[in-house]
Amino acid sequence: MAVVNVNPTQHKNVLSELDQRAPTTFYWSLTLLATIGGFLFGYDTANIGSALNFIPYPLSGFALGYLVAGASVGAAVGAILAGPLTDRFGRKSLLIADAAIYMVGALLSAFTWNSYVLLGARTLIGLAIGADSAIATAYISEYAPRERRGSLAMLQQWMITVGILVSYLVALVILWSLPDQARGIDWRLMFGIGAVPAFAGLVLRTRMPESPRWLLGRGRYADVKRALGKLGVEVTVDQVERSATEIAALEELRKGREGVNRWTPGVRRAVIVVSVFFVFQQITGINVPLYYGPHLLAPLFGSAHGSMVDAAIAGVEVTAIMTAVNVGATYFGFKYIDRLGRRRLAMGSYSGMTASLLIAAAGLTFLSGMAEIVVVMIGLNLFIAAFAVGVGGTGWLIQGETFPTEVRGRAAAIAATVDWLANFALIEVFPTWESSIGLAWVLVCFAGLCVMAIAFIALFLPETKGLPVEEIVHLYERQAGVEPTA
């Protein structure tokens, strides 16, 4: 690992040195480790789509919706709890606890003995998902060089998409291998295998360095020195202390008075903007094909397959194709997020989502047979690809980078909680909505919401590419009229 030695005579603060680092192999491996939770996030939210048709317990309409969306309820609770805990105890400790909860939830889902235990296990997994969604990108943003922060943080979204894809591939291998056990051991294996990467995350996350920015805010200067050393920046404790003093003085000068409330108008505005971005991320429908895909698409293949299980497997197969598109398209978001910026990429993606949804709706309305299948699949795959390029990862990125270090955990947790509540609301009401007006009209409604999202981004989301994380919130302070425009 290359090392940057900070000259003791220089007065540049150590966080600036960290911001200017070129990301080494260690940075990428650390980020992959931080995003193991993202993989489990994707795996454990998507595996219900493959298992749903085979779970043998009787489920009411509400219970069915909760089984799919129950993880989102737990995620909302997990996110809001994780915020104050991570600000108090650090990012690393919460990420370790997260992995343990993932493992317990997966095992409980696999060995469940009735529907109530399964619903509880899904909620428990949701606690880990929500906590991880509140912490992971905040942790990454606190050590990532500013010119590559977008790319590093986008790994969280990429790992989510990989987790979704792997969940469907695992389901296909299990169903192909044990087709007669679909209602027996198959669905249990789909859930239980998630415990394996969770255990790996539990062990490996103990080796992660704590966030240097969080440590600095706690006055733990010797620990800051050690954490920065792992990240390739060699400093002395004196330099860390001097940097802390300079940063504090700059904040006092900027705020104009001592002891200012950290929840300033700009911070509150930022929480609202990021939260609304998350609401649009969910209510424009991305998780409908990813969660309900096999359930929705199996009927299109029913006439060509001899049994319900065969039709369901075909539904899983085509959903796996969509998740593969999701993984591949996320690469382009990873590649361009730091070049084009957050705003342009998100607005372009929502435009693509709008057109794709209308294509799929037209296929459902005007076509039948193989032509309907082809057009619907084209529309849904383009929709997922557009989302993956500039909406999915952008949401988690701005959630991690926007807020001040002192309240980043709590502010990010509020935004993540809103995200999961929106996710739950959509997934819970979707069966009723779809049965009332039909899938085609639901897709048209999603297209209209995408247009509203474009307008929102154009009006309220500032561009943050290339800025140090300490500077980003001041964009919102200026929007709120607290700071004059430079």
C-alpha positions in Angstrom: 0.0 0.0 0.0 1.4 3.4 -1.0 1.9 5.8 1.9 1.5 9.6 2.0 3.8 11.2 4.6 2.4 14.6 5.8 5.2 17.1 6.3 5.1 18.3 10.0 5.7 21.9 8.8 2.6 21.9 6.7 -0.7 23.2 8.1 -2.9 21.4 5.7 -5.3 19.3 7.8 -5.1 15.5 7.7 -8.6 15.2 6.3 -7.6 17.2 3.2 -4.7 14.7 2.7 -7.2 11.9 3.0 -9.5 13.6 0.4 -6.6 13.8 -2.1 -5.5 10.2 -1.8 -5.5 8.0 -4.9 -7.6 5.0 -4.0 -5.3 1.9 -3.6 -6.2 -1.8 -3.7 -6.8 -1.5 0.1 -9.5 1.1 -0.5 -11.4 -1.1 -2.9 -11.1 -4.2 -0.7 -12.2 -2.2 2.3 -15.2 -0.9 0.4 -16.1 -4.4 -0.8 -16.0 -5.5 2.8 -18.1 -2.5 3.9 -20.7 -3.4 1.2 -21.1 -7.1 2.1 -24.2 -5.8 3.9 -25.3 -4.4 0.5 -24.9 -7.9 -1.0 -27.1 -9.3 1.8 -29.5 -6.4 1.4 -30.0 -7.5 -2.2 -30.0 -11.2 -1.5 -32.4 -11.2 1.5 -34.9 -8.8 -0.1 -35.0 -10.6 -3.4 -35.0 -14.2 -2.4 -38.7 -13.9 -1.3 -39.5 -13.4 -5.0 -38.2 -16.9 -5.8 -39.6 -18.6 -2.7 -43.0 -16.9 -2.7 -44.9 -19.4 -4.9 -43.6 -22.4 -2.8 -44.1 -21.4 0.8 -46.7 -23.9 2.1 -48.3 -21.8 4.8 -51.7 -20.2 4.2 -51.4 -16.5 3.8 -54.1 -13.8 3.6 -53.7 -10.9 1.2 -52.2 -8.7 3.9 -49.9 -11.4 5.1 -48.7 -12.1 1.6 -47.9 -8.4 1.1 -46.2 -8.3 4.5 -44.1 -11.4 3.7 -42.7 -9.6 0.7 -42.5 -6.2 2.3 -42.0 -7.1 6.0 -38.2 -6.8 5.6 -38.9 -3.1 4.7 -40.8 -2.6 8.0 -37.8 -4.0 9.9 -35.5 -1.9 7.8 -37.3 1.3 8.7 -36.9 0.5 12.4 -33.3 -0.7 12.0 -32.4 2.5 10.1 -33.8 4.9 12.7 -32.2 2.9 15.6 -28.8 2.7 13.8 -28.5 6.5 13.4 -27.9 7.6 17.0 -26.1 4.3 17.8 -23.5 4.7 15.0 -23.0 8.4 15.9 -22.3 7.3 19.5 -20.5 4.0 19.1 -18.9 4.3 15.7 -19.5 3.0 12.2 -17.5 -0.2 12.5 -19.2 -1.7 15.6 -22.6 -1.2 14.1 -21.5 -2.9 10.8 -20.3 -5.9 12.8 -23.6 -6.2 14.7 -25.4 -5.9 11.4 -23.7 -9.0 10.0 -24.7 -11.0 13.1 -28.3 -10.0 12.7 -28.3 -10.9 9.1 -27.0 -14.4 10.0 -29.6 -15.1 12.7 -32.4 -13.9 10.5 -31.4 -16.1 7.6 -31.1 -19.2 9.8 -34.5 -18.5 11.5 -36.1 -18.1 8.0 -34.7 -21.4 6.9 -35.8 -23.4 10.0 -39.1 -21.6 10.6 -42.0 -23.8 11.7 -45.0 -21.6 10.9 -45.9 -18.4 9.0 -45.7 -16.2 12.1 -42.0 -17.2 12.7 -41.2 -16.6 9.1 -42.8 -13.2 9.2 -40.8 -12.4 12.3 -37.6 -13.6 10.7 -38.2 -11.4 7.7 -38.7 -8.4 10.0 -35.5 -9.3 11.9 -33.5 -9.4 8.6 -35.1 -6.0 7.8 -33.5 -4.6 11.0 -30.0 -5.5 9.6 -30.9 -4.2 6.1 -32.1 -0.9 7.5 -29.1 -0.4 9.8 -26.7 -1.3 7.0 -28.4 1.1 4.6 -28.0 3.9 7.2 -24.3 3.2 7.9 -22.5 1.7 4.9 -22.3 4.7 2.5 -21.7 7.1 5.4 -18.7 5.0 6.4 -17.4 4.9 2.9 -17.9 8.6 2.4 -15.8 9.3 5.5 -12.6 7.8 4.1 -13.1 7.9 0.3 -11.0 10.4 -1.7 -13.4 13.1 -2.9 -12.7 12.6 -6.6 -13.6 8.9 -6.4 -16.2 9.1 -3.6 -19.0 8.5 -6.1 -17.4 5.4 -7.6 -16.5 3.9 -4.2 -20.0 4.6 -2.8 -21.6 3.2 -5.9 -20.2 -0.2 -4.9 -22.9 -0.4 -2.3 -25.5 -0.3 -5.1 -23.6 -2.7 -7.2 -23.4 -5.2 -4.4 -27.1 -4.9 -3.8 -27.7 -5.8 -7.5 -25.2 -8.7 -7.3 -27.0 -9.9 -4.2 -30.4 -9.8 -6.0 -28.9 -11.7 -9.0 -27.2 -14.3 -6.8 -30.5 -14.9 -5.0 -32.2 -15.8 -8.3 -29.3 -17.9 -9.5 -29.2 -19.8 -6.2 -33.0 -20.3 -6.5 -32.6 -21.6 -10.1 -29.9 -24.1 -9.1 -31.9 -25.4 -6.2 -35.1 -25.7 -8.3 -33.3 -27.4 -11.2 -31.6 -29.8 -8.8 -34.6 -30.6 -6.6 -37.7 -29.9 -8.6 -39.8 -32.3 -6.5 -38.9 -30.5 -3.3 -40.1 -27.0 -4.3 -42.6 -26.9 -1.4 -40.2 -28.8 0.9 -36.6 -28.1 1.4 -36.1 -25.8 -1.7 -37.5 -22.6 -0.3 -35.8 -23.1 3.0 -32.4 -23.4 1.3 -33.1 -20.2 -0.6 -33.4 -18.4 2.7 -30.8 -20.2 4.7 -27.8 -19.8 2.3 -27.9 -16.1 3.1 -26.3 -17.0 6.5 -23.0 -18.0 4.7 -22.0 -14.5 3.5 -23.4 -13.0 6.7 -21.0 -15.1 8.7 -18.1 -14.1 6.5 -19.0 -10.4 7.0 -19.2 -10.9 10.7 -15.6 -12.2 10.9 -14.0 -9.9 8.3 -15.6 -6.7 9.5 -13.7 -6.9 12.8 -10.6 -6.1 10.8 -11.9 -2.8 9.3 -10.5 0.5 10.5 -12.9 2.9 12.2 -13.9 6.0 10.3 -11.2 8.6 10.8 -13.7 11.5 10.6 -15.8 9.9 13.3 -12.8 9.4 15.5 -11.6 12.9 15.0 -15.0 14.2 16.1 -14.7 12.2 19.3 -11.2 13.6 20.1 -9.6 10.1 19.8 -6.5 11.4 18.1 -4.2 8.4 18.6 -7.0 6.2 17.0 -7.2 8.7 14.1 -3.5 8.3 13.5 -3.9 4.5 13.4 -6.9 4.6 11.1 -5.2 7.0 8.7 -2.1 4.8 8.7 -4.2 1.9 7.5 -5.6 4.1 4.8 -2.0 5.1 3.7 -1.7 8.5 5.3 1.1 8.6 7.9 0.7 11.5 10.4 1.6 12.3 14.0 -0.8 12.7 16.9 0.3 16.4 17.0 -0.7 16.9 13.4 -4.1 15.3 14.1 -4.7 17.6 17.1 -3.7 20.6 15.1 -6.1 19.6 12.3 -8.9 19.1 14.8 -8.3 22.6 16.2 -8.2 24.1 12.7 -11.4 22.4 11.6 -13.2 23.5 14.8 -12.0 27.1 14.3 -13.2 27.1 10.7 -16.6 25.8 11.8 -16.9 28.5 14.5 -16.0 31.2 12.0 -18.5 29.8 9.5 -21.3 29.5 12.0 -20.5 32.8 13.6 -21.1 31.6 17.2 -20.0 28.9 19.6 -22.2 26.0 20.4 -24.4 26.3 17.3 -27.1 23.7 16.9 -25.8 21.1 14.5 -29.3 20.6 13.0 -29.1 23.9 11.1 -31.6 25.0 8.4 -29.3 23.7 5.8 -29.0 20.3 7.4 -32.7 20.0 7.8 -33.2 21.0 4.2 -30.6 18.4 3.2 -32.5 15.7 5.1 -35.7 16.6 3.4 -34.2 16.7 -0.1 -32.4 13.4 0.3 -35.5 11.8 1.9 -37.7 12.9 -1.0 -35.2 11.6 -3.5 -35.5 8.2 -1.7 -39.3 8.4 -1.8 -39.2 8.8 -5.6 -36.6 6.1 -5.8 -39.1 3.7 -4.4 -42.5 4.8 -5.5 -41.5 4.8 -9.2 -41.6 1.0 -9.0 -38.2 -0.5 -9.2 -38.9 -3.2 -6.6 -42.1 -4.4 -8.3 -40.4 -6.5 -11.0 -37.5 -7.4 -8.6 -39.7 -8.6 -5.7 -42.9 -9.7 -7.6 -41.2 -10.7 -10.9 -41.7 -14.5 -10.8 -45.2 -14.0 -9.3 -46.2 -11.5 -12.1 -44.4 -13.1 -15.0 -45.2 -16.8 -14.4 -48.8 -16.4 -15.8 -47.3 -15.2 -19.2 -45.6 -18.6 -19.4 -48.4 -20.7 -18.0 -49.7 -21.9 -21.4 -46.3 -23.0 -22.5 -45.5 -25.1 -19.4 -47.1 -28.2 -18.1 -47.3 -27.5 -14.4 -47.4 -24.6 -11.9 -43.9 -25.4 -10.7 -42.6 -25.3 -14.3 -44.3 -22.0 -15.0 -43.0 -20.6 -11.7 -39.4 -21.7 -12.6 -39.8 -19.9 -15.9 -40.9 -16.8 -14.0 -37.8 -17.0 -11.9 -35.6 -17.5 -15.0 -36.8 -14.3 -16.7 -36.5 -12.4 -13.5 -33.0 -13.6 -13.2 -32.3 -12.1 -16.6 -33.7 -8.8 -15.3 -31.4 -8.9 -12.3 -28.4 -9.6 -14.5 -29.3 -6.5 -16.5 -29.4 -4.6 -13.2 -25.9 -5.7 -12.3 -24.5 -4.9 -15.7 -26.2 -1.5 -15.9 -24.9 -0.5 -12.5 -21.4 -0.6 -13.9 -22.2 2.5 -16.0 -23.4 4.4 -13.0 -20.1 3.4 -11.3 -18.2 4.6 -14.3 -19.9 8.0 -14.9 -21.2 9.2 -11.5 -18.0 11.2 -10.8 -17.8 12.4 -14.4 -21.3 13.5 -15.2 -22.4 14.3 -11.6 -25.3 13.2 -9.5 -28.0 15.5 -11.0 -27.4 14.8 -14.7 -27.2 11.1 -14.2 -30.3 10.9 -12.1 -32.4 13.1 -14.4 -31.3 11.1 -17.5 -32.1 7.8 -15.8 -35.6 8.9 -14.8 -36.2 9.9 -18.4 -35.2 6.5 -19.5 -37.4 4.9 -16.9 -40.4 6.9 -18.1 -40.0 5.7 -21.7 -39.4 2.1 -20.7 -42.4 1.9 -18.4 -44.6 3.2 -21.3 -43.2 0.5 -23.6 -44.0 -2.3 -21.1 -47.5 -0.9 -20.5 -48.1 -0.8 -24.3 -47.1 -4.4 -24.6 -49.5 -5.5 -21.9 -52.3 -3.5 -23.4 -52.1 -4.0 -27.1 -50.3 -7.3 -27.6 -50.6 -11.0 -26.7 -48.7 -14.2 -26.9 -45.0 -14.1 -27.7 -45.2 -10.5 -28.9 -46.5 -9.4 -25.5 -43.7 -11.3 -23.7 -41.0 -9.8 -25.8 -42.2 -6.2 -25.6 -42.9 -6.5 -21.8 -39.5 -8.0 -21.2 -37.8 -5.3 -23.3 -39.6 -2.5 -21.4 -38.9 -3.9 -18.0 -35.3 -4.6 -18.7 -34.7 -1.1 -20.0 -36.6 0.3 -17.0 -34.3 -1.6 -14.6 -31.2 -0.6 -16.6 -32.1 3.1 -16.5 -32.7 2.9 -12.8 -29.4 1.1 -12.1 -27.4 3.7 -14.0 -28.4 6.8 -12.2 -31.1 6.4 -9.6 -30.3 3.5 -7.3 -26.7 4.2 -6.5 -27.2 8.0 -6.5 -29.7 7.8 -3.7 -27.3 5.9 -1.4 -24.4 8.1 -2.4 -26.0 11.5 -1.6 -27.3 10.0 1.7 -23.8 9.1 2.7 -22.0 12.2 1.6 -24.4 15.1 2.3 -24.5 15.5 6.1 -22.0 16.8 8.6 -19.9 14.2 10.4 -21.4 15.1 13.8 -24.9 14.1 12.8 -24.2 12.0 9.7 -25.4 8.8 11.2 -28.7 10.2 12.5 -29.4 12.2 9.4 -28.6 9.3 7.1 -30.8 7.1 9.2 -33.7 9.4 8.8 -33.4 9.3 5.1 -32.9 5.5 5.1 -36.0 5.2 7.2 -38.1 7.2 4.8 -36.7 5.0 2.0 -37.8 1.8 3.7 -41.2 3.2 4.6 -41.8 4.2 1.0 -40.6 0.7 -0.1 -43.0 -1.0 2.3 -45.9 1.2 1.3 -45.5 0.5 -2.3 -44.8 -3.3 -2.0 -47.7 -3.7 0.5 -50.3 -1.9 -1.6 -49.1 -3.2 -5.0 -51.2 -6.4 -5.0 -54.4 -4.4 -4.3 -53.4 -1.6 -6.8 -52.6 -4.1 -9.5 -55.8 -6.0 -9.1 -57.9 -2.8 -9.1 -56.5 -1.1 -12.3 -54.3 -3.7 -13.9 -50.5 -3.9 -14.3 -50.4 -1.8 -17.4 -52.1 1.2 -15.7 -49.9 0.8 -12.7 -46.8 1.1 -15.0 -48.3 4.3 -16.5 -48.7 5.7 -13.0 -45.0 4.9 -12.3 -44.1 6.8 -15.5 -45.9 9.8 -14.3 -44.1 9.7 -11.0 -40.8 9.5 -12.9 -41.6 12.8 -14.6 -42.3 14.3 -11.2 -38.9 13.0 -9.9 -37.2 14.8 -12.8 -38.8 18.1 -11.9 -37.9 17.6 -8.2 -34.2 17.0 -9.0 -34.0 19.9 -11.3 -35.4 22.3 -8.7 -33.9 21.1 -5.4 -30.9 18.7 -5.7 -27.5 20.6 -5.9 -24.5 19.0 -7.6 -22.0 17.6 -5.2 -19.3 15.9 -7.3 -15.7 16.7 -6.4 -16.6 18.5 -3.1 -15.1 17.5 0.3 -17.9 16.1 2.5 -17.4 18.9 4.9 -18.4 21.4 2.2 -21.5 19.7 0.8 -24.0 20.7 3.5 -23.1 24.4 2.9 -24.7 24.1 -0.5 -28.0 23.5 1.4 -27.2 26.2 3.8 -27.0 28.7 0.9 -30.3 27.3 -0.6 -31.9 27.8 2.8 -30.6 31.4 2.9 -28.4 30.9 5.9 -25.1 31.6 4.0 -24.7 34.1 1.2 -24.0 32.8 -2.3 -20.3 33.1 -3.1 
